[in-house]
Amino acid sequence: MVDDPIRNLIAGGLADRGE
């Protein structure tokens, strides 16, 4: 998913929260 930086940021934020 290197073509979706926004999705990467969202996934990173969710992972950081523990979702």
C-alpha positions in Angstrom: 0.0 0.0 0.0 2.8 2.4 -0.9 0.3 4.2 -3.1 -1.9 5.2 -0.2 0.2 7.3 2.3 -3.0 8.7 3.9 -4.3 5.1 4.5 -0.8 4.3 5.9 -1.1 7.2 8.3 -4.6 6.1 9.4 -3.4 2.6 9.9 -0.4 3.8 11.9 -2.6 6.0 14.1 -5.0 3.1 14.8 -2.1 0.7 15.5 -0.6 3.3 17.8 -3.9 3.5 19.7 -4.2 -0.3 19.9 -7.0 -0.7 17.5 
